[in-house]
């Protein structure tokens, strides 16, 4: 029986025709189930993984019961499309001997571009001007110059450093924090300085979140952290929604402590219709968890994901040793 490759990641699903013939030529069956929302739930994933030899997944439920069900069936390898692996129970994957790979470092520039887009739009009220012009108005809003401001970045990995590079290009002083000490040469190359998290909160005019989501930084930006920021600070999140306590952010927006917020990610996605964040129309900018969504970046990650999947099956030209194993 031919091995089966399950594709549940929407990005690869949309472009699977580009790779199907290549995969089938290796004697592999390609299984692309219909995806109605952003991801598949636990019951669906458990049932499908048990019938697949290898899977390329996105934000789907990859919790312990799901992975155990997969390994109890046919599953012998998993590719997590993209950078984030917070939806994968990695300790359990290691325990049950399920190799899990992701595709890091593939869209640092794209996410950094998006972060700067949020900053520029909010600093100059571009979203408000566009709305008003379309309504027949000619409102001229007083924005804020970026030159001379302090940009604080939480997370100084590849994405954070590219955000720093762009901040420096706009004349901002760039500081950042990270849970590890970053090579000073890497920071010097982009014009950034590493400081403690508390210093970033206190000194930055604009704070961008670009860190991984871990159990330790859930609600890292809570009421206490917000209270230590400058009054009127701009907060941009291009990382993961649960890093921000949205109830605390609503309070901070209401009081003016947070002057504006650019959110590409949310605690619950899609953003619920009754979210209190929706009340702040003039000083917020919302996205759809799309930091990596450019045609070029998606194809880079699709290509790598297919290469990893085939390598897990002992097929194709790629060597698994050249990819990033997370469990």
matplotlib code that plots the C-alpha trace (Angstrom):
import matplotlib.pyplot as plt

x = [0.0, 1.3, 2.4, -0.1, 0.9, -1.8, -1.8, -3.9, -2.1, -4.1, -1.1, 0.1, -3.4, -4.0, -0.9, -0.8, -1.2, 2.3, 3.7, 1.2, 2.8, 6.2, 4.9, 2.8, 5.9, 7.5, 4.6, 3.0, -0.7, -1.6, -4.5, -5.9, -9.1, -11.5, -10.6, -13.5, -11.9, -8.4, -7.5, -8.8, -9.9, -8.7, -11.2, -10.6, -6.8, -6.7, -8.7, -6.8, -3.3, -4.0, -4.5, -1.5, 2.2, 3.4, 1.5, 2.2, 0.1, -0.5, -2.3, -4.3, -4.8, -1.6, -2.1, -1.0, -4.2, -4.0, -0.4, -0.9, -3.8, -1.7, 1.2, -1.2, -2.2, 0.2, 1.8, 5.6, 6.5, 5.1, 6.0, 4.7, 4.5, 6.1, 7.9, 5.5, 5.2, 3.2, 0.2, 2.4, 2.9, 6.6, 7.4, 4.8, 6.0, 9.5, 8.1, 6.3, 9.1, 7.3, 9.8, 8.5, 10.1, 9.3, 10.5, 12.2, 14.0, 11.9, 10.0, 11.9, 11.7, 8.0, 7.0, 9.3, 7.8, 4.3, 5.4, 6.7, 3.5, 1.6, 3.9, 3.7, 0.0, -0.7, 1.9, 0.5, -3.2, -3.3, -6.3, -8.3, -7.5, -8.4, -11.7, -12.5, -11.6, -13.8, -16.6, -16.2, -14.2, -10.8, -9.5, -5.9, -4.6, -1.6, 0.7, 4.0, 7.5, 9.4, 12.8, 14.2, 11.7, 12.8, 11.7, 11.6, 11.5, 10.6, 12.3, 15.6, 15.7, 15.7, 12.4, 13.2, 16.6, 15.0, 12.5, 15.5, 17.2, 14.1, 13.6, 17.2, 16.5, 13.7, 16.0, 14.8, 16.9, 16.4, 16.5, 15.3, 15.0, 15.3, 15.3, 18.8, 21.8, 22.1, 25.5, 26.5, 27.9, 24.4, 22.9, 25.6, 25.0, 21.4, 22.0, 20.2, 21.1, 19.9, 18.4, 16.4, 12.7, 11.8, 14.0, 12.3, 8.9, 10.1, 12.0, 10.3, 7.8, 6.9, 7.0, 6.9, 6.3, 8.3, 9.0, 7.9, 4.9, 5.9, 4.2, 6.4, 5.4, 1.6, 0.2, 3.6, 2.0, -0.4, -1.7, 1.5, 3.7, 1.4, 1.5, 5.3, 5.1, 5.2, 1.8, 0.6, 2.9, 2.2, 2.0, 2.4, 2.0, 3.2, 4.1, 1.2, -2.0, -1.8, 1.4, -1.0, -3.7, -6.4, -8.6, -5.7, -5.0, -8.6, -8.3, -5.0, -6.5, -9.5, -7.3, -4.9, -2.0, -1.7, -2.2, -2.5, -2.2, -1.4, -2.5, -1.9, -2.7, -5.3, -6.0, -8.9, -8.7, -10.7, -11.3, -14.7, -17.5, -18.1, -14.4, -14.2, -11.2, -13.5, -14.7, -11.4, -11.7, -9.5, -6.3, -6.1, -5.1, -6.1, -4.7, -5.5, -2.3, -0.7, 2.8, 4.2, 1.6, 3.4, 3.5, 7.3, 7.4, 4.6, 6.2, 9.6, 7.9, 5.8, 8.9, 10.7, 7.7, 7.4, 11.1, 10.9, 7.9, 9.4, 12.7, 10.7, 9.4, 12.9, 12.2, 13.3, 16.7, 16.7, 18.6, 16.7, 19.9, 19.7, 16.3, 15.2, 13.9, 11.9, 10.9]
y = [0.0, 3.5, 5.7, 8.6, 12.2, 14.2, 18.0, 20.0, 23.3, 25.7, 27.4, 24.2, 23.0, 26.0, 25.3, 21.6, 21.3, 22.7, 19.7, 16.9, 15.3, 15.3, 13.6, 11.1, 10.2, 9.0, 6.5, 8.6, 9.3, 12.9, 13.5, 17.0, 17.1, 20.0, 22.8, 25.1, 27.3, 28.2, 24.8, 21.3, 20.3, 17.5, 14.8, 15.4, 15.5, 12.4, 10.4, 11.7, 11.3, 7.7, 7.1, 9.0, 8.0, 11.7, 14.9, 18.6, 20.5, 24.2, 25.6, 22.4, 20.7, 18.7, 18.1, 14.9, 12.8, 13.7, 12.7, 9.5, 8.6, 9.2, 7.0, 4.3, 4.3, 4.8, 8.1, 8.2, 11.8, 15.3, 18.7, 21.8, 24.4, 27.6, 28.8, 28.4, 25.0, 26.1, 23.9, 20.8, 18.8, 18.4, 16.5, 13.9, 13.7, 13.0, 10.4, 8.5, 8.7, 10.9, 13.1, 16.7, 19.3, 22.9, 25.5, 28.4, 31.4, 31.4, 34.7, 37.0, 39.8, 39.3, 39.5, 42.5, 44.3, 43.7, 45.1, 48.2, 48.5, 48.6, 51.1, 53.5, 53.2, 53.9, 56.6, 58.6, 57.6, 56.2, 53.9, 56.8, 59.1, 56.3, 55.8, 59.5, 60.2, 57.3, 58.9, 62.2, 63.9, 65.6, 65.2, 66.0, 64.1, 65.1, 62.0, 61.3, 61.3, 58.0, 59.6, 59.9, 57.5, 54.4, 51.1, 48.2, 44.7, 41.6, 38.7, 39.2, 36.2, 36.5, 38.3, 40.7, 41.6, 42.4, 44.6, 46.3, 46.9, 48.6, 50.7, 52.0, 52.9, 55.1, 56.8, 55.1, 54.0, 50.3, 48.2, 44.7, 41.9, 38.2, 35.2, 34.4, 36.5, 37.3, 37.5, 41.2, 41.0, 40.0, 43.0, 45.4, 44.4, 45.6, 48.5, 47.1, 46.9, 44.1, 45.2, 43.6, 43.2, 45.7, 48.3, 47.8, 48.3, 51.5, 53.2, 52.3, 54.6, 51.7, 48.0, 45.2, 41.6, 39.1, 36.2, 32.6, 31.6, 29.4, 28.4, 30.9, 34.0, 33.4, 36.9, 38.3, 41.6, 41.8, 44.7, 44.9, 45.1, 47.6, 49.8, 50.0, 51.3, 54.9, 56.6, 56.5, 53.7, 52.0, 48.2, 45.9, 42.1, 40.0, 37.0, 35.1, 36.3, 34.7, 36.7, 39.6, 39.6, 41.2, 42.2, 44.2, 45.7, 46.8, 48.6, 50.2, 51.4, 52.8, 54.8, 56.0, 54.1, 52.3, 55.0, 52.6, 48.9, 46.9, 43.3, 40.7, 37.9, 37.4, 35.2, 33.6, 33.5, 34.7, 37.6, 37.0, 39.3, 40.4, 41.2, 44.5, 45.3, 46.1, 49.2, 51.0, 51.9, 55.0, 53.7, 50.0, 48.1, 44.4, 41.6, 38.0, 36.3, 36.9, 37.9, 35.3, 35.6, 36.7, 34.6, 34.3, 33.3, 30.7, 29.0, 28.8, 27.1, 24.9, 23.7, 23.0, 21.2, 18.9, 18.2, 17.3, 15.1, 13.2, 12.8, 11.3, 8.7, 8.0, 9.6, 12.7, 14.4, 16.2, 15.1, 15.4, 16.4, 19.7, 20.6, 21.8, 19.0, 20.2, 16.8]
z = [0.0, -0.9, 2.0, 2.6, 3.1, 4.9, 4.3, 6.8, 6.6, 4.6, 2.9, 1.4, 0.7, -1.6, -3.6, -3.5, -7.2, -7.6, -5.7, -6.2, -9.3, -7.7, -4.6, -6.5, -8.6, -5.5, -5.0, -2.2, -1.9, -1.2, 1.1, 1.3, 3.5, 3.1, 5.6, 6.4, 9.1, 10.1, 11.6, 12.3, 15.8, 18.1, 17.0, 13.3, 13.6, 15.8, 13.2, 10.2, 11.7, 12.5, 8.8, 7.6, 7.4, 7.5, 7.9, 7.2, 9.7, 10.5, 13.5, 14.0, 17.3, 17.9, 21.6, 23.5, 22.8, 19.1, 18.8, 20.7, 18.5, 15.4, 16.6, 17.6, 13.9, 11.0, 11.8, 11.7, 11.1, 11.5, 9.8, 11.5, 8.7, 9.8, 12.9, 15.8, 17.6, 20.6, 19.4, 19.4, 22.6, 22.0, 25.3, 24.4, 20.8, 22.1, 24.6, 21.9, 19.4, 16.9, 15.0, 14.6, 12.3, 11.7, 9.2, 11.1, 9.7, 6.5, 6.9, 9.2, 6.6, 5.9, 9.6, 10.2, 7.2, 8.7, 12.1, 10.4, 8.5, 11.7, 13.2, 10.2, 9.9, 13.6, 13.9, 11.0, 11.4, 7.9, 8.6, 9.9, 6.9, 4.4, 6.2, 6.2, 2.6, 1.5, 3.5, 1.7, 4.5, 4.4, 8.0, 8.6, 11.6, 13.6, 13.6, 15.3, 13.8, 14.2, 14.1, 17.6, 19.2, 21.1, 19.7, 22.1, 20.8, 22.9, 21.3, 19.5, 17.2, 13.4, 13.2, 16.1, 14.6, 11.2, 13.0, 14.6, 11.3, 10.0, 13.1, 12.8, 9.2, 10.3, 12.8, 16.0, 18.9, 19.2, 22.4, 22.9, 25.4, 25.2, 27.5, 26.3, 25.8, 22.1, 20.4, 20.6, 17.0, 15.7, 17.5, 16.4, 12.8, 13.1, 15.4, 18.5, 22.1, 24.5, 27.8, 30.5, 29.8, 32.6, 30.9, 27.5, 29.1, 30.8, 28.0, 24.8, 23.0, 20.7, 21.8, 19.3, 20.4, 18.3, 20.7, 20.7, 22.8, 25.7, 28.9, 30.7, 28.7, 28.5, 29.3, 29.5, 28.7, 31.6, 33.7, 35.6, 32.5, 30.9, 34.0, 33.7, 30.1, 29.1, 28.9, 25.3, 24.3, 21.0, 21.3, 18.2, 18.4, 15.5, 17.7, 19.3, 20.8, 24.2, 25.0, 25.6, 28.3, 26.1, 29.1, 30.5, 27.1, 26.8, 30.1, 29.0, 25.7, 27.6, 30.0, 27.3, 28.9, 25.5, 22.9, 20.0, 19.3, 16.2, 16.6, 13.9, 16.4, 19.1, 22.1, 20.2, 16.4, 14.4, 16.7, 18.3, 17.2, 20.8, 21.6, 23.5, 21.4, 18.5, 20.3, 19.7, 16.0, 15.9, 17.6, 16.7, 13.6, 13.3, 11.1, 10.4, 11.8, 8.4, 9.1, 6.8, 4.1, 1.0, -2.1, -1.9, 1.7, 1.4, -1.5, 0.4, 3.3, 1.2, -0.7, 2.6, 4.1, 1.1, 1.2, 4.9, 4.5, 1.6, 3.6, 6.5, 4.1, 2.9, -0.4, -2.3, -2.4, 1.0, 4.1, 7.4, 9.1, 7.3, 8.8, 12.3, 14.5, 17.5, 19.0]

ax = plt.figure().add_subplot(projection="3d")
ax.plot(x, y, z, "-o")
ax.set_aspect("equal")
plt.show()
